Amino acid sequence: MENLEKLKAQYETLRKKFDLPNLEYLNSEFEINAIDVDKSGIFIRAILRMIIGKIALFLNYLDPVVSPNPQSYHSMVELNNLSNEDKQGMLDYYKRLSTLYHEGCAVELKSEKEIADYIKRICINWAELKKEAIKFLDKITEAWTVEKKSEKTVYTG
């Protein structure tokens, strides 16, 4: 419980200084309560790393689909069972997320204010980014449960 109290206190200081979103929101979306305050270094950078980590997770989910050639059985199934429209939408989304990911990596080397501005920008856009992620991840899940009529994927257990 001690870490949580330290986290709340440090976050409240940052929230007031930079007009950041409330702790409950950041925690529900990016699980910042997992930060060990005593080992985090500069706290605002630790928060940034949690956000970048979530973005990287979504990039990882989409990577098998946006790769130009099937690299594995996993990507083959997904590529063969998604429409070209879905794949293009995922590629466009992947590019947007990649831009945000790299901006976040770069901003980690900048001032606290620039980090705070990036965090606020992500939070403003997060609902839409998350909504798109859910849509695409549902399509990928569906690709595993539906076979194309013209090209049956052979599943061997």
Secondary structure, 3 states (H helix, E strand, C coil): CHHHHHHHHHHHHHHHHHCCCCHHHHHHHHCHHHCCHHHCCCHHHHHHHHHHHHHHHHHHHHHHHHCCCCCCHHHHHHHHCCCHHHHHHHHHHHHHHHHHHHHHHHHCCCCHHHHHHHHHHHHHHHHHHHHHHHHHHHHHHHHHHCCCCCCCCCCCC
